[in-house]
C-alpha cells in the first residue's frame, strides 16, 4: 500500500525510500542486512550441527554401554565424527592403548593408579577443551549481532531525523512532505536493526543451551570412562 506524502504526489513506498536514502543510512542498512545474512547462515549451520551431534552422541552412548570390547567401540567412532562424546572417547582410548602397550613391553603389568590415570584424564580434558571450542565457535557472533544491531539501527534513526530537521530548515516549512521521507528512513533503519537482532538473540539462547547439554554429557562420560579404567585396567 502506498501512502501519499502531501500534495506533491510523492509516495513513501519502502523500496524507493531505501534506494533514495542518504549515504549514511544506506551504509547502516547494508551493515544491518549483512549482519542478518551472516547470522542466519550461522543459525542454520549450528542448528544442523547440534542436531547431528546430539543424535550421534546418543547413538554412541548406547553403543558404548552395550559393547563388550572398547576396540569395537573405537572402530565405530569413525562414523560418529559429529559426536563430541565419541571424540572424547577416541582420545581417552588412544591414550589408554599407548599406556597399556608400554606397560606390556616393560613387563610392568597393568596400569597404576597414579601417573597412568592422570595421563588418561589429561587426554580427556584436552579433548573436552577442543570439542567445547568447536561447539562454541561462531555463537558469539550472534550475541554481538543481538546487542549491536539495535544500536546501529538507532544510529540510522537519529541520522534520518537529523535529515528531516535539515530539510525543514532549508525549506522553511514543516509539512508532511518535508518531514515524512527522513522519518521513514529512520523507521526503516530501526525495523531492520530489530529484524537482525531478534532472531540472533533467540538463536544465541537456544544454541547456548545446546552447548551446555553437550558439555554435561561430555563431563559425565569422562567420569564414567575413568571409572571403567579404574575397574578393569588398574591393578
C-alpha positions in Angstrom: 0.0 0.0 0.0 1.3 3.5 -0.9 1.0 6.4 1.4 0.6 9.9 0.0 3.1 12.5 1.2 1.2 15.7 0.9 0.2 17.4 -2.4 3.5 16.7 -4.1 2.3 13.3 -5.2 5.4 11.6 -3.7 5.0 8.2 -2.1 6.6 6.6 0.9 7.0 3.1 -0.6 9.8 1.2 1.2 12.0 0.3 -1.8 12.2 3.8 -3.3 12.9 5.2 0.2 15.8 2.8 0.6 17.2 3.5 -2.8 17.0 7.2 -2.3 18.3 7.2 1.3 21.3 9.2 2.2 24.7 7.6 2.1 25.0 7.2 5.8 21.6 5.5 6.1 22.4 3.3 3.1 25.6 2.2 4.9 23.7 1.4 8.0 21.1 -0.6 6.1 23.9 -2.5 4.3 25.6 -3.3 7.5 22.4 -4.5 9.2 21.5 -6.7 6.2 25.0 -8.2 6.2 24.8 -9.0 9.9 21.4 -10.6 9.4 22.5 -12.7 6.5 25.6 -13.9 8.3 23.5 -14.6 11.5 21.0 -16.7 9.5 23.9 -18.7 8.0 25.3 -19.4 11.5 21.9 -20.3 12.8 21.3 -22.8 10.1 24.8 -24.3 10.2 25.0 -24.6 14.0 21.4 -25.9 14.3 22.2 -28.7 11.9 25.5 -29.4 13.6 23.9 -29.6 17.1 21.2 -31.9 15.8 23.7 -34.3 14.4 25.9 -34.0 17.5 23.0 -34.9 19.8 21.8 -37.7 17.6 25.3 -39.2 17.2 26.1 -38.8 20.8 23.0 -40.7 21.9 23.9 -43.4 19.4 27.5 -43.6 20.7 26.4 -43.9 24.3 24.1 -46.7 23.5 26.9 -48.4 21.6 29.4 -47.8 24.4 27.3 -49.3 27.2 26.2 -52.3 25.1 29.6 -53.2 23.7 31.9 -55.7 25.4 35.2 -54.5 23.9 36.5 -51.0 23.7 38.3 -51.6 20.4 34.9 -52.4 18.7 33.6 -49.1 20.0 36.7 -47.3 18.7 36.1 -48.7 15.2 32.5 -47.4 15.2 33.6 -43.9 16.2 34.8 -43.3 12.6 31.2 -43.0 11.7 30.3 -40.6 14.5 32.5 -37.6 13.7 30.0 -35.1 14.8 29.6 -36.5 18.3 31.8 -34.7 20.8 31.4 -37.5 23.3 32.7 -40.0 20.7 35.7 -37.8 20.1 36.5 -37.7 23.8 36.3 -41.5 23.9 38.7 -41.7 21.0 41.2 -39.5 22.8 40.9 -41.5 26.0 41.1 -44.8 24.3 44.2 -43.9 22.3 46.0 -42.8 25.5 44.8 -46.0 27.3 46.1 -48.1 24.4 49.5 -46.4 24.5 49.9 -46.8 28.2 48.8 -50.5 28.1 51.3 -51.2 25.3 54.2 -49.5 27.2 53.4 -51.4 30.4 53.2 -54.7 28.5 56.5 -54.1 26.7 58.2 -53.2 30.0 56.7 -56.2 31.7 55.2 -54.0 34.4 51.7 -55.5 34.3 48.6 -53.4 34.4 48.2 -49.7 34.8 48.9 -47.9 38.1 46.5 -45.6 39.9 48.7 -42.5 39.6 50.5 -41.1 36.6 48.8 -43.5 34.2 45.3 -42.4 35.3 46.4 -38.8 35.2 47.6 -39.2 31.6 44.2 -40.5 30.6 42.5 -37.8 32.5 44.6 -35.1 30.8 43.8 -36.6 27.3 40.1 -36.5 28.1 40.4 -32.9 29.3 42.3 -31.8 26.2 39.6 -33.5 24.0 36.9 -31.7 26.1 38.6 -28.3 25.6 38.9 -29.0 21.8 35.3 -30.0 21.4 34.0 -27.1 23.5 36.0 -24.7 21.5 34.4 -26.0 18.3 30.9 -26.2 19.9 31.1 -22.5 20.9 32.6 -21.3 17.7 30.5 -18.7 15.7 28.0 -18.4 18.5 29.5 -15.2 19.9 28.7 -13.5 16.6 25.0 -14.0 17.3 25.4 -12.3 20.7 27.3 -9.4 19.0 24.6 -9.0 16.4 21.8 -9.2 19.0 23.4 -6.5 21.1 24.9 -4.2 18.4 22.2 -4.3 15.7 19.6 -2.2 17.6 22.2 0.5 18.3 23.3 0.5 14.7 19.7 0.9 13.7 19.2 3.6 16.2 22.1 5.5 14.7 20.3 5.3 11.3 17.2 6.5 13.0 19.0 9.5 14.5 20.6 10.4 11.2 17.2 10.2 9.4 15.6 12.5 11.9 18.6 14.9 11.5 18.0 15.0 7.8 14.3 15.7 8.4 15.2 18.8 10.5 17.7 19.9 7.9 15.0 19.7 5.3 12.7 21.8 7.5 15.4 24.4 8.0 16.3 24.5 4.3 12.7 24.8 3.1 11.5 26.9 6.0 8.3 24.8 6.2 7.4 21.9 8.5 4.8 20.0 6.4 4.3 16.3 5.9 6.1 16.2 2.5 9.2 17.7 4.1 9.3 15.6 7.3 8.0 12.2 6.1 10.9 10.9 4.0 13.5 11.4 6.7 11.3 9.9 9.4 10.5 6.9 7.1 14.3 6.4 6.6 14.7 6.4 10.3 11.9 3.9 10.9 13.3 1.5 8.2 16.7 1.6 9.9 15.1 0.8 13.2 13.0 -2.0 11.8 15.9 -3.7 10.0 18.0 -3.4 13.2 15.3 -5.3 15.1 14.9 -7.9 12.4 18.6 -8.6 12.6 18.8 -8.6 16.4 15.7 -10.6 17.5 16.5 -13.9 15.7 20.1 -13.6 16.7 19.3 -13.3 20.4 16.8 -16.1 20.3 19.2 -18.4 18.4 22.0 -17.5 20.8 20.0 -18.5 23.8 19.0 -21.8 22.1 22.4 -22.7 20.9 24.0 -21.8 24.3 21.6 -24.2 26.0 22.6 -26.9 23.5 26.2 -26.3 24.3 25.5 -26.7 28.0 23.7 -30.0 27.4 26.5 -31.5 25.3 29.0 -30.2 27.8 27.2 -32.0 30.6 27.2 -35.2 28.6 30.9 -35.0 27.9 31.7 -34.4 31.6 29.5 -37.3 32.6 31.1 -39.6 30.1 34.6 -38.5 31.2 33.8 -39.6 34.8 32.3 -42.9 33.6 35.3 -43.7 31.3 37.7 -43.0 34.2 35.7 -45.3 36.5 35.7 -48.0 33.8 39.5 -47.7 33.5 39.9 -48.0 37.3 37.8 -51.1 37.5 39.2 -53.1 34.5 42.7 -51.8 33.8 44.3 -50.7 37.1 45.9 -53.4 39.1 
